[in-house]
Amino acid sequence: MSRRALRRLRGEQRGQEPLGPSALQFVLHDDDDVEEECPKRGPGGRRPRGAGKEGVRVNNRFELINIEDLDEAPGVNGERTDCLLVDAVVSGNKRRAQSGHSESTRGGDAADTAVPSEQSNASSKLRKKKRKQKNKKNAGETSENGLEDIDRILERIEDASGASRPGPPPLSTKKHVLYVEHRHLNPDTELKRYFGARAVLGEQRPRQRQRVYPKCTWLTTPKSTWPRYTKPGLSMRLLESRKGRSAFTFEHSEEYQQTQHKFLAAVESMEPNNIVVLLQSSPYHVDSLLQLSDACRFQEDQETARDLVERALYSMECAFHPLFSLTSGTCRLDYRRPENRSFYLALYKQMSFLEKRGCPRTALEYCKLILSLEPDEDPLCMLLLIDHLALRARSYEYLIRLFEEWEAHRNLSQLPNFAFSVPLAYFLLSQQADLSEQEVSSAREEACVRIQQALTMFPGVLMPLLEYCSVRPDATVATHHFFGPDAEISQPPALSQLVSLYLGRSHFLWKEPATISWLEENVHKVLQVVDAGDPAVEACESRRKVLYQRAPRNIHRHVVLSEIKEAVAALPPDVTTQSVLGFDPLPPLDTIYSYVRPERLSPVSHGNTIALFFRSLLPNYTVEGERPEDGGPGGLHHDQGLNRLMLAVRDMMANFHFHDLEVLPEEHPEGDGEWD
């Protein structure tokens, strides 16, 4: 009867046979021995009984775990290290022999002579492999030393020439003060910390699979409601790279230049619908998106305004140069070039939306990005804002570090916002619970010293600040001449503008009771110094009269963009009287033009007095020959101009509303009103 039939009778299945002691035994052979013994077969392909039995039997497979040489000589390129296994097996056999165990072997003498030969072969192979590995390590060390020498030579050459390739700066333990982190450019990162990832990304996760946009961006996330992206003709070019800094500029193609000319004509028409028509044909024209965003914001449509700004940022980020980096802090964009200003303004508007949305940490990162594009000139004067965002984001250490690193060459203490924000940062830092007593005392002492210096330098800030905080000062402070009304009136106009800007933006940061009490304590100390006749008080007064004669143009541009009423009211007349365009507020006087708009006759310049009068009342009014359908100035339809004039007059008269005034009866206290 066959074995299969016996298993069926017993009810057993194949593979369930009990394992005996011989089932755990396996034989390890050396590769060379196997190759030598393979051809030695008997007739019919059978081996002789004594051949092939020189291998070593292993009764316990777990003996191969405790091998010390496996870590020292691993297999190269995935090959088996058979010699190590043989040595381990031989050592195991020796241990078993010493403990009194013996193995049953066939061909006894052949097995006894095989073990010493295998030991010698394995030890010789192990020595050869160790020598090879030592030679490889020495070769690797020599090659690394050679590469280090080459790098040092290249660094010496770059230092001597002063020129280097554009790219990110070398990594260091301490990051640059304007270093921007990609993860903080996404407002969802901050919102997740406040509300959790499920609340923020709950509705966005299923939509990510239907993504059709060609590029992954850092500044914005493309939305499915946007038009399909097509290159609008915007690109970026590398101008120069020197001393680790790279200068870039945006460029407009001929098609984009034509779209830009149409946009300027639409702005002059003072009709937002013309910009909407232009965006239908060019959905990613940056200036049109920014201008229409302002129009939506004025109409209280914040969601659409923010969406248009994000689309403008996406259009410009898709045009980035491969070497342009947002985070390195070494890439520069010249604000004097009109093509670059759109990127500045789009970043500023996005930063403003993020601050209003309750994401001050993300807004601070955008502020650092704008400042890093041109830190020396600072065209949008972000130094007047970065302290406010740092305090709102509770980045007190960053604000202190920025002040300490830039005070020597930028004189940040001469700006009222830094003069008051830095001591406030020290004071708020001293109230944190994770600091030691020594750190708390040093931060509190530094805060007191700096707030006293700020009050001495800018005494006109105190009374308006207390008024904003709805705090009534005591009689000693209110009646003292140093902080009285004369201190605010005697300020230069430029200084009054800076103070109004700071108080209108950051006054609510001082409303905490602990902050007010700390401020009151230091105000009394300043009054004691003033009464003592300290010469530092007179020095600060003379410095105020010299330094703040007139504010530069970038400060005026910042005030216009901030839209703070108190600061806008303090602008000089030469700024308020000129027209300020939303897509290019107060352009630099030394603008670098890459192309010029073609000249065209202005319809206002050759109009008569009546036409100018009706145009001033009705901007949509056009005289004869100004529309293309009229056939030019010499068109045949001469009556259409008169008809439009009559329609304009009718519209104007229809808009007038007359209100009947109630005539009160005249009272005659005495007499009947007749002359005597």
C-alpha positions in Angstrom: 0.0 0.0 0.0 1.3 3.4 -0.9 2.1 6.2 1.6 -0.8 8.3 0.2 -3.3 5.6 1.0 -1.9 5.1 4.5 -2.3 8.9 5.1 -5.9 8.7 3.9 -6.6 5.8 6.3 -5.1 7.6 9.2 -6.8 10.8 8.4 -3.6 12.7 8.1 -2.6 15.4 5.6 0.6 15.9 3.8 3.1 18.0 5.7 1.8 17.0 9.2 4.3 14.3 9.8 6.1 14.5 13.2 9.5 16.0 13.0 12.3 13.8 14.3 15.8 14.8 15.5 17.2 14.4 12.0 14.7 16.9 10.6 16.5 19.8 12.2 19.9 18.8 10.8 21.3 20.5 7.8 24.6 20.6 6.2 26.7 23.6 5.3 29.2 23.2 2.5 31.9 25.5 1.2 31.3 26.7 -2.3 34.7 25.6 -3.5 34.1 22.2 -2.0 30.7 21.9 -3.7 32.1 22.9 -7.1 34.9 20.3 -6.7 32.6 17.6 -5.6 29.7 18.1 -8.1 31.4 16.4 -11.1 32.5 13.5 -8.9 29.3 11.5 -9.4 29.0 7.8 -9.9 27.3 6.2 -12.8 23.7 7.1 -13.2 24.3 10.5 -11.6 24.6 9.1 -8.0 27.3 10.1 -5.6 29.4 7.6 -3.8 28.4 6.8 -0.3 31.5 8.5 1.3 31.5 11.5 -1.0 29.9 14.8 -0.1 29.7 14.0 3.6 32.5 16.4 4.6 30.1 19.1 5.5 29.3 20.0 9.1 26.0 19.0 10.7 24.1 21.6 12.8 21.5 20.2 15.1 20.4 23.6 16.5 19.9 26.4 13.9 19.8 29.0 16.6 23.6 28.5 17.2 24.1 30.7 14.1 22.7 33.8 15.9 25.6 34.3 18.3 28.2 35.0 15.7 30.6 37.9 16.5 32.2 38.1 13.1 29.1 38.8 11.1 29.1 42.5 12.1 32.8 42.8 11.4 32.7 41.3 7.9 29.3 41.6 6.3 28.6 40.2 2.8 29.7 42.4 -0.1 27.0 43.2 -2.7 24.5 40.8 -1.2 26.9 37.7 -1.4 26.8 35.0 1.3 29.7 34.9 3.8 30.0 31.2 3.9 33.3 31.2 5.6 31.9 33.0 8.7 29.2 30.4 8.9 31.7 27.6 8.8 33.8 29.1 11.6 30.7 29.5 13.7 29.7 26.0 13.1 33.1 24.7 13.9 33.2 26.6 17.2 29.8 25.2 18.0 31.0 21.7 17.4 34.0 22.3 19.7 31.7 23.5 22.5 29.5 20.4 22.0 32.5 18.1 22.1 33.8 19.6 25.3 30.3 19.1 27.0 30.4 15.4 26.3 28.0 15.3 23.3 29.0 13.2 20.2 27.7 13.0 16.8 26.9 10.0 14.7 28.8 10.4 11.5 29.3 8.2 8.5 32.8 7.4 7.2 34.3 8.4 10.6 37.9 9.0 9.5 36.9 11.2 6.6 34.7 13.4 8.8 37.6 13.8 11.4 40.0 14.9 8.8 37.5 17.3 7.1 37.1 19.6 10.1 40.7 20.8 10.5 40.9 21.4 6.7 37.7 23.5 6.7 39.0 25.5 9.7 42.2 26.5 7.9 40.4 27.3 4.7 37.8 29.4 6.5 40.4 31.3 8.5 42.5 32.1 5.5 39.4 33.4 3.6 38.3 35.5 6.5 41.8 37.1 6.7 41.7 37.9 2.9 38.3 39.5 3.2 39.4 41.6 6.1 42.4 42.8 4.3 40.3 43.8 1.3 37.9 45.7 3.5 40.8 47.6 5.1 42.2 48.5 1.7 38.7 49.8 0.6 38.4 51.9 3.8 41.9 53.4 3.3 41.0 54.2 -0.4 37.7 55.8 0.7 39.5 58.0 3.3 42.1 59.1 0.8 39.4 60.0 -1.7 37.4 62.0 0.9 40.6 63.9 1.9 41.1 64.6 -1.8 37.6 66.0 -2.1 38.0 68.2 1.0 41.2 69.6 -0.5 39.4 70.4 -3.8 36.6 72.1 -1.8 39.1 74.2 0.1 40.8 75.3 -3.2 37.4 76.3 -4.7 36.6 78.3 -1.6 39.9 80.2 -1.8 39.3 80.9 -5.5 35.7 82.2 -4.8 37.0 84.4 -1.9 39.7 85.9 -4.1 37.4 86.6 -7.1 34.4 87.7 -5.0 31.9 85.9 -7.4 30.0 82.7 -6.7 27.3 80.7 -8.2 23.6 81.5 -7.3 22.0 79.2 -5.0 21.1 78.6 -1.3 23.7 79.7 1.3 25.7 77.0 3.1 23.9 75.4 6.0 24.9 76.6 9.4 23.8 76.0 13.0 22.4 79.6 13.3 19.9 80.6 10.6 19.8 83.9 8.9 17.5 86.5 10.6 15.4 86.8 7.4 15.3 83.0 6.8 11.9 81.9 5.7 10.5 78.5 6.4 8.3 76.9 3.8 5.9 75.3 6.3 5.1 78.7 7.8 4.1 80.1 4.5 1.0 77.9 4.5 -1.8 79.3 6.8 -3.2 75.9 7.3 -0.2 75.0 9.4 -1.1 77.7 11.9 -4.8 76.9 11.7 -4.1 73.3 12.5 -2.3 74.3 15.6 -5.3 76.3 16.7 -8.3 74.1 15.6 -6.8 70.7 14.6 -6.2 69.1 11.2 -9.6 67.5 11.0 -11.4 70.9 11.2 -9.0 72.6 8.7 -8.5 69.9 6.1 -11.8 68.0 6.5 -13.3 69.3 3.2 -10.0 69.6 1.3 -8.8 66.0 1.4 -11.2 64.5 -1.2 -10.5 67.3 -3.7 -6.8 66.8 -3.9 -7.1 63.8 -6.2 -8.7 65.9 -8.9 -5.7 68.2 -9.2 -5.0 69.4 -12.7 -2.4 72.2 -12.0 1.1 71.7 -13.4 3.2 72.9 -10.6 3.4 72.5 -6.8 3.7 76.0 -5.2 4.6 77.2 -1.7 2.7 80.6 -1.5 -0.7 79.4 -2.5 -2.7 76.3 -3.1 -4.5 76.2 -6.5 -8.3 75.9 -6.4 -10.6 73.9 -8.6 -12.7 77.0 -9.2 -9.9 78.9 -10.9 -9.6 79.0 -14.7 -7.3 76.5 -16.3 -3.7 77.8 -16.1 -2.0 78.9 -19.3 1.3 80.8 -19.4 0.4 84.5 -19.6 3.8 85.5 -20.9 5.4 86.2 -17.5 8.9 85.0 -16.8 11.9 85.6 -14.6 15.5 86.2 -15.6 18.8 86.2 -13.6 20.5 89.5 -13.8 23.7 88.9 -11.9 25.1 86.9 -9.0 27.9 88.3 -6.8 29.1 87.6 -3.2 26.4 85.1 -2.5 23.5 87.3 -3.7 21.5 86.8 -6.8 19.5 89.6 -8.6 16.5 88.6 -10.5 13.7 90.4 -12.4 10.4 89.5 -14.0 10.0 90.0 -17.7 6.9 90.6 -19.9 6.6 89.0 -23.3 5.1 91.0 -26.2 1.7 89.4 -25.6 1.8 90.3 -21.9 2.9 93.9 -22.8 -0.2 94.3 -25.0 -2.4 93.0 -22.1 -0.6 95.5 -19.8 -1.5 98.4 -22.2 -5.1 97.3 -22.2 -5.1 97.2 -18.5 -3.8 100.8 -18.2 -6.5 101.9 -20.6 -9.1 100.1 -18.4 -7.8 101.8 -15.3 -8.1 105.2 -16.9 -11.7 104.5 -17.9 -12.5 104.3 -14.1 -14.8 101.4 -14.9 -14.2 98.0 -13.0 -16.2 96.1 -15.6 -13.5 96.8 -18.2 -11.0 95.0 -16.0 -13.5 92.1 -15.7 -13.7 91.9 -19.5 -9.9 91.9 -19.7 -9.6 89.0 -17.2 -11.9 86.9 -19.2 -9.4 86.9 -22.0 -6.3 86.9 -19.7 -7.3 85.2 -16.5 -3.8 85.3 -15.0 -2.8 88.9 -15.6 -1.3 90.0 -12.3 -2.1 93.7 -12.2 -5.7 93.2 -13.3 -6.2 90.7 -10.5 -4.7 93.0 -7.9 -6.8 96.0 -9.1 -10.0 94.0 -9.2 -9.2 92.7 -5.7 -9.1 96.2 -4.3 -12.5 96.9 -6.0 -14.0 93.8 -4.3 -12.5 94.7 -1.0 -14.0 98.2 -1.1 -17.4 96.5 -1.7 -16.9 94.3 1.4 -16.3 91.1 -0.6 -13.3 89.9 1.3 -13.5 86.3 0.1 -13.3 87.2 -3.6 -10.6 89.8 -3.0 -8.4 87.2 -1.2 -9.0 84.7 -3.9 -7.9 87.1 -6.6 -4.7 87.9 -4.7 -3.9 84.2 -4.3 -4.4 83.7 -8.1 -2.0 86.6 -8.8 0.6 85.0 -6.5 0.2 81.6 -8.2 0.7 83.2 -11.6 3.9 84.8 -10.5 5.2 81.8 -8.6 4.8 79.6 -11.8 7.1 82.1 -13.5 10.0 81.7 -11.0 13.5 81.1 -12.1 14.9 77.7 -11.1 17.5 79.4 -9.0 15.1 81.8 -7.3 14.6 80.8 -3.6 12.0 82.1 -1.3 13.7 80.9 1.9 17.4 81.6 1.4 17.2 85.3 1.9 19.9 85.9 -0.8 17.6 86.6 -3.8 16.9 90.2 -4.7 14.2 91.9 -6.7 14.7 95.6 -7.6 11.6 97.6 -6.8 12.6 100.2 -9.4 11.6 97.9 -12.1 7.8 98.0 -12.7 7.6 94.3 -13.5 8.8 93.4 -9.9 6.4 95.7 -8.1 3.4 93.4 -8.7 5.1 90.7 -6.7 5.8 93.0 -3.7 2.2 94.3 -3.7 0.7 90.8 -4.0 2.8 89.6 -1.1 1.8 92.6 1.0 -1.9 92.2 0.3 -1.7 88.5 1.1 0.0 89.3 4.3 -2.7 91.8 5.3 -5.4 89.2 4.6 -3.6 86.6 6.7 -3.3 89.0 9.6 -7.0 89.8 9.5 -7.7 86.1 9.2 -6.0 85.5 12.5 -2.7 84.0 11.3 0.0 86.3 12.6 2.7 83.7 12.4 2.1 83.2 8.7 1.9 86.9 8.2 5.2 87.4 9.9 6.8 84.9 7.5 5.4 86.9 4.5 6.8 90.1 6.1 10.2 88.5 6.4 10.0 87.4 2.8 9.2 90.9 1.5 12.0 92.4 3.6 14.5 89.8 2.3 13.8 90.8 -1.4 15.5 94.2 -0.9 16.5 94.7 2.8 18.8 97.7 2.2 16.2 99.9 0.5 13.1 98.3 2.0 10.7 99.8 -0.6 7.5 99.0 1.4 9.1 99.9 4.7 8.4 96.5 6.4 10.5 97.5 9.4 7.5 99.5 10.5 5.3 96.4 10.6 7.6 93.4 11.5 7.7 94.2 15.2 3.9 94.3 15.4 3.6 90.9 13.7 6.3 89.4 15.9 4.5 90.5 19.1 1.2 89.2 17.8 2.8 85.9 16.9 4.5 85.8 20.3 7.9 85.5 18.6 9.6 87.6 21.3 13.1 86.0 20.8 13.0 86.7 17.1 12.2 90.4 17.6 14.9 90.8 20.1 17.4 89.0 17.9 16.5 91.2 14.9 16.9 94.3 17.0 20.3 93.3 18.3 21.7 92.3 14.9 20.4 95.3 13.0 20.7 98.1 15.5 24.3 98.8 14.7 23.8 99.5 11.0 20.1 100.4 10.8 19.5 102.4 14.0 16.2 100.7 14.8 16.0 102.4 18.1 15.2 105.7 16.3 11.9 104.3 15.0 9.1 104.7 17.6 7.7 101.2 16.8 11.0 99.4 17.7 11.7 101.8 20.6 8.4 100.6 22.3 8.0 97.1 20.9 11.4 95.8 22.0 10.9 96.6 25.7 7.4 95.2 25.5 8.9 92.0 24.1 11.4 91.8 27.0 8.5 92.3 29.5 6.3 89.7 27.9 9.2 87.3 27.7 9.8 87.7 31.5 6.3 86.6 32.2 6.7 83.2 30.6 6.6 80.3 33.0 9.4 78.2 31.4 12.2 80.6 32.2 14.5 80.4 35.2 14.5 83.1 37.9 17.8 84.6 36.6 16.4 84.8 33.1 13.2 86.4 34.3 15.0 89.0 36.3 17.5 89.9 33.5 14.6 90.2 31.0 12.6 92.4 33.3 15.6 94.6 34.0 16.3 95.0 30.3 12.7 95.9 29.6 12.7 98.6 32.3 15.9 100.2 30.9 14.7 100.2 27.3 11.2 101.5 28.0 12.7 104.4 30.0 14.9 105.2 27.0 11.9 105.1 24.7 9.8 107.4 26.9 12.7 109.9 27.1 13.2 109.9 23.3 9.5 109.9 22.4 7.5 111.6 25.2 4.7 112.4 22.8 3.7 108.7 22.6 2.5 108.3 26.2 -0.6 110.4 26.4 -2.2 109.2 23.1 -1.3 105.6 24.0 -3.1 106.0 27.4 -6.1 107.5 25.5 -6.2 104.6 23.1 -6.2 102.2 26.1 -8.9 104.2 27.9 -6.6 104.8 30.9 -6.6 108.1 32.8 -3.1 109.1 34.0 -2.6 110.3 37.5 -2.3 114.0 38.4 1.5 113.9 38.5 1.8 112.7 34.9 -1.1 114.7 33.5 0.2 118.0 34.8 3.9 117.5 34.1 5.2 119.6 31.1 7.4 116.7 29.8 4.4 114.5 28.9 1.9 117.3 28.5 0.2 118.5 25.3 3.3 120.4 24.4 5.2 117.2 23.9 2.8 116.1 21.2 2.5 119.5 19.5 6.2 120.1 19.3 6.9 116.9 17.4 8.1 117.2 13.8 5.6 116.2 11.2 7.5 113.1 10.1 7.7 111.9 13.7 4.0 112.6 14.3 3.2 110.4 11.3 5.3 107.5 12.6 3.7 107.8 16.1 0.2 107.8 14.6 1.1 104.8 12.5 2.4 102.8 15.5 -0.5 103.8 17.8 -3.2 103.1 15.3 -1.8 99.6 14.6 -0.4 98.3 18.0 -2.2 100.2 20.8 -4.2 97.1 21.8 -1.0 95.2 22.7 -0.7 97.6 25.7 -4.2 97.0 27.2 -3.2 94.3 29.6 -3.4 95.4 33.3 0.1 94.0 34.0 1.5 95.9 31.1 -0.2 99.2 32.1 1.1 98.9 35.7 4.6 98.2 34.5 4.4 101.2 32.2 3.2 103.4 35.0 6.1 102.4 37.2 8.6 103.4 34.5 6.9 106.7 33.7 7.4 107.9 37.3 11.1 106.9 37.1 11.4 108.9 33.9 9.8 112.0 35.6 12.4 111.7 38.4 15.2 111.7 35.8 13.7 114.7 34.1 13.3 116.7 37.3 16.9 115.9 38.2 18.1 117.7 35.0 19.7 114.8 33.3 21.6 115.9 30.2 20.3 112.9 28.2 16.9 114.6 28.1 18.2 117.6 26.2 20.2 115.4 23.9 17.1 113.5 22.9 15.2 116.7 22.3 17.9 118.1 20.0 18.0 114.7 18.2 14.3 114.8 17.5 14.5 118.2 15.9 17.3 117.0 13.5 16.4 113.5 12.5 12.7 113.8 11.7 12.5 116.7 9.3 10.8 114.8 6.4 9.8 111.2 5.9 11.2 109.3 2.9 9.0 108.1 0.1 8.9 104.5 1.2 7.3 105.5 4.5 4.6 107.4 2.6 4.1 104.3 0.4 3.7 102.1 3.5 1.2 104.5 5.1 -0.9 104.5 1.9 -0.9 100.7 1.8 -1.6 100.3 5.6 -4.9 102.4 5.2 -4.7 103.5 8.9 -6.8 106.6 9.2 -4.7 108.4 11.7 -1.5 107.9 9.7 -3.1 108.7 6.3 -4.5 112.0 7.8 -0.9 112.9 8.8 0.4 112.6 5.2 1.9 115.8 3.7 -0.1 117.7 1.1 2.3 116.9 -1.7 1.4 113.2 -1.3 -2.3 113.6 -0.8 -2.8 115.9 -3.8 -1.3 113.5 -6.4 -3.1 110.5 -7.8 -2.3 107.2 -6.0 -2.9 104.1 -8.1 -3.8 100.8 -6.4 -1.5 98.6 -8.6 1.5 101.0 -8.2 1.2 103.4 -5.2 3.8 106.2 -5.3 6.3 104.7 -7.8 10.0 105.5 -7.3 11.3 108.6 -9.0 14.2 106.6 -10.5 12.1 103.9 -12.2 13.9 101.6 -14.6 11.6 101.0 -17.6 12.2 98.0 -19.8 9.5 99.0 -22.3 7.5 102.2 -22.8 3.8 102.4 -23.4 3.0 103.8 -26.8 1.8 107.4 -26.9 -1.8 108.0 -27.7 -3.9 111.1 -27.9 -5.9 111.7 -24.7 -9.5 112.6 -25.4 -9.5 115.1 -22.6 -6.7 117.1 -24.0 -8.4 118.2 -27.2 -12.0 118.5 -25.9 -13.8 121.8 -25.6 -15.0 123.4 -22.4 -18.5 121.9 -22.4 -17.1 118.4 -23.0 -14.6 118.8 -20.2 -17.5 120.0 -17.9 -19.7 117.0 -18.7 -16.7 114.6 -18.4 -16.0 115.9 -14.9 -19.6 115.2 -13.9 -20.0 112.0 -15.8 -16.9 109.9 -16.4 -18.7 107.7 -18.9 -19.4 110.6 -21.2 -17.5 110.6 -24.5 -17.6 113.2 -27.2 -17.8 112.6 -30.9 -15.1 110.5 -32.5 -13.8 108.9 -29.3 -15.4 105.6 -29.8 -14.3 103.3 -32.6 -17.8 102.8 -34.0 -17.9 106.5 -34.8 -15.3 106.2 -37.5 -12.8 108.6 -36.0 -12.9 112.4 -35.7 -14.1 112.7 -39.3 -16.9 110.2 -39.0 -20.2 110.6 -40.8 -22.4 110.2 -37.8 -22.2 113.8 -36.5 -25.6 113.7 -34.8 -24.6 110.8 -32.4 -22.4 113.1 -30.4 -25.2 115.6 -29.8 -27.6 112.7 -29.0 -25.2 111.3 -26.4 -24.8 114.8 -24.9 -28.6 115.1 -24.5 -28.8 111.7 -22.9 -26.0 112.6 -20.5 -27.9 115.7 -19.5 -31.1 113.8 -19.0 -29.3 111.3 -16.8 -27.7 114.1 -14.8 -31.1 115.8 -14.3 -32.7 112.5 -13.3 -30.2 112.1 -10.5 -31.1 115.4 -8.9 -33.5 115.1 -6.0 -35.3 118.2 -4.6 -36.5 118.0 -1.0 -39.4 120.3 0.1 -38.3 122.3 3.0 -40.9 123.0 5.7 -41.3 126.8 6.0 -41.6 127.7 9.6 -44.2 130.4 10.4 -42.6 133.7 11.2 -43.1 134.9 14.7 -43.7 138.5 15.4 -43.2 139.1 19.1 -44.5 142.6 19.0 -46.6 144.6 16.6 -48.1 143.5 13.3 -44.9 143.6 11.4 -45.6 146.9 9.6 -43.3 149.9 9.6 -44.3 152.6 11.9 
